[in-house]
Amino acid sequence: MQLRYVKDFAIALIVIMLLAFGIRLYTVYFQVTAIPDKSIHSKESVSDTLLNKIKGIETSIQERKNFVFSNTRDPLRQGNIIKDKMDLEKEFDDMIRNTFRLSTTAIDENGNKIAYIEYQGAIHAARIGETIQGRRIVDIGEKTIRYFYAGNTYSTELASRPPMPDFNKPGEANTSGNW
C-alpha cells in the first residue's frame, strides 16, 4: 500500500514541476518580447564602415607582425646616414674581398704558367683553361691575365692589395656631417 503513495507523490511532484517550468517559460517569453527591436543603444553601436576600418587595421597589424625584414641594418642607427669609422672599414674590407685581383704569376717546374688570384677572401691557383668563380682563364702573361666572364673578355694586371685609408682624417673618408 505504501508503494502506491510513493508513486502518487512522484506523479504529483512531476506535475508541480511542469507547472513551475510552464510559468517560468511564460514569464521569460514576456520579458523577451518586452525588448524593442530598435534599442536605445543602437546609436552607440559600431557602424559597418567603422567595423570595416577596424578589420582593416587588424589585418594591417597582422601583416606587420608577419613581415620579414630583408635589410640587416638597423633603420634607427645613425650610422646608416652618417658612416662612422667602423662602417667605412667594413665597406673597405667588403670591397677588397669582392675584388678579383691578380696577386702574382709564376711558372712551375714543367713550364706551365700559374696565376694566383685573390677573390672572396681566398687565394686561388689557376692555369690557362681553368675556371675560378665562373671566370675562365684565357691567357696568363708576365704581369697580366685575361679571363672570360659573362660573355666578355677582361684583362687584369698584377696589383698589390690597396692599403686601408685613414678614416680619421675628415677629407679622405668622404664623410660629411655637422659633428
C-alpha positions in Angstrom: 0.0 0.0 0.0 2.8 2.4 0.8 4.3 1.9 -2.7 1.1 3.4 -4.1 1.6 6.6 -2.0 5.2 7.0 -3.2 4.0 6.6 -6.8 1.3 9.2 -6.3 3.8 11.5 -4.6 6.2 11.2 -7.5 3.5 12.0 -10.1 2.4 15.0 -8.0 6.0 16.3 -7.9 6.3 15.9 -11.7 3.0 17.8 -12.3 4.1 20.6 -9.9 7.5 20.9 -11.6 5.8 21.0 -15.1 3.6 23.8 -13.9 6.5 25.7 -12.4 8.5 25.3 -15.6 5.5 26.4 -17.7 5.0 29.6 -15.5 8.8 30.3 -15.8 8.7 29.9 -19.6 5.7 32.2 -19.8 7.4 34.9 -17.8 10.6 34.6 -19.8 8.7 34.9 -23.0 7.1 38.2 -21.9 10.4 39.5 -20.8 12.0 38.8 -24.2 9.1 40.3 -26.1 9.3 43.5 -24.0 12.8 44.3 -25.5 12.2 46.6 -28.5 13.7 45.7 -31.9 15.4 49.1 -32.1 17.3 49.6 -28.8 18.0 53.0 -27.4 21.7 52.0 -27.5 21.7 51.4 -31.3 23.1 54.9 -31.8 26.2 53.9 -29.8 26.8 50.7 -31.7 29.5 50.3 -34.4 28.5 51.2 -37.9 29.5 49.0 -40.9 32.1 51.5 -42.2 33.8 51.7 -38.7 33.7 48.0 -38.4 35.4 47.6 -41.8 38.1 50.2 -40.8 38.7 48.3 -37.6 39.1 45.0 -39.5 41.5 46.7 -42.0 43.6 47.9 -39.1 43.7 44.5 -37.5 44.7 42.9 -40.9 47.5 45.5 -41.2 48.8 44.8 -37.7 48.8 41.0 -38.5 50.7 41.7 -41.8 53.3 43.8 -40.0 53.8 41.0 -37.4 54.4 38.5 -40.2 56.7 40.8 -42.2 60.3 39.7 -42.6 62.9 42.4 -43.0 65.5 41.7 -45.7 67.7 44.6 -44.6 70.2 43.6 -41.9 71.0 47.1 -40.8 69.1 48.8 -38.0 67.0 51.6 -39.5 67.2 53.6 -36.3 71.0 53.5 -36.2 72.6 56.8 -37.3 75.5 55.0 -38.9 73.2 54.4 -41.9 73.1 58.1 -42.6 76.5 59.2 -41.3 79.0 56.5 -41.7 81.4 56.1 -38.8 84.9 54.6 -38.9 83.7 51.1 -38.3 81.2 51.3 -41.2 83.8 52.6 -43.6 86.3 49.9 -42.6 83.7 47.2 -43.1 82.9 48.7 -46.6 86.5 48.7 -47.5 87.0 45.1 -46.4 84.0 44.1 -48.4 85.3 45.9 -51.4 88.7 44.2 -51.1 87.1 40.8 -50.6 84.9 41.1 -53.7 87.7 42.3 -56.0 89.0 39.7 -58.5 92.7 40.7 -58.0 95.8 39.1 -59.6 98.3 38.5 -56.7 101.2 37.0 -58.7 102.1 34.9 -61.7 104.6 32.0 -61.7 105.9 29.2 -63.9 106.1 25.7 -62.4 108.9 23.2 -63.0 107.1 21.9 -66.1 107.0 25.4 -67.7 103.2 25.8 -67.1 102.1 29.3 -66.2 100.2 29.7 -63.0 98.2 32.7 -61.8 97.5 33.3 -58.1 94.2 35.2 -57.8 92.8 36.6 -54.6 89.0 36.6 -54.5 86.4 36.2 -51.8 89.0 36.0 -49.0 90.9 33.1 -50.6 93.9 32.8 -52.9 93.2 30.5 -55.9 95.8 29.0 -58.1 94.8 28.7 -61.8 96.2 27.6 -65.1 95.0 28.5 -68.6 91.6 27.0 -69.2 90.7 26.6 -65.5 87.7 28.4 -64.0 87.6 30.4 -60.8 84.2 31.5 -59.5 82.7 31.5 -63.0 85.8 33.2 -64.6 87.6 31.1 -67.2 91.3 32.0 -67.5 92.2 32.6 -71.2 95.8 33.8 -71.0 98.5 34.3 -68.4 101.1 36.9 -69.1 104.1 38.0 -67.0 102.1 40.6 -65.1 98.6 40.2 -66.5 95.9 37.7 -67.1 92.9 37.6 -69.4 89.7 35.9 -68.4 86.3 35.3 -69.9 83.3 36.1 -67.7 79.6 36.7 -68.6 80.2 36.8 -72.3 83.1 39.3 -72.2 86.8 39.1 -72.0 88.6 41.1 -69.3 92.2 41.8 -68.5 93.7 42.3 -65.1 97.1 43.5 -64.2 99.3 42.4 -61.2 98.4 44.7 -58.3 99.2 44.7 -54.6 96.4 44.9 -52.1 95.5 48.6 -51.6 96.2 50.0 -48.2 93.3 50.9 -45.9 92.8 54.6 -46.0 93.0 56.6 -42.8 89.3 57.2 -41.9 90.2 59.5 -39.1 91.1 62.4 -41.5 88.0 64.4 -42.3 88.5 64.8 -46.1 89.6 61.4 -47.1 86.7 59.2 -45.9 84.1 61.1 -47.8 82.1 61.7 -44.7 80.1 64.8 -44.2 78.2 65.9 -41.2 77.9 68.6 -38.6 79.6 67.0 -35.6 
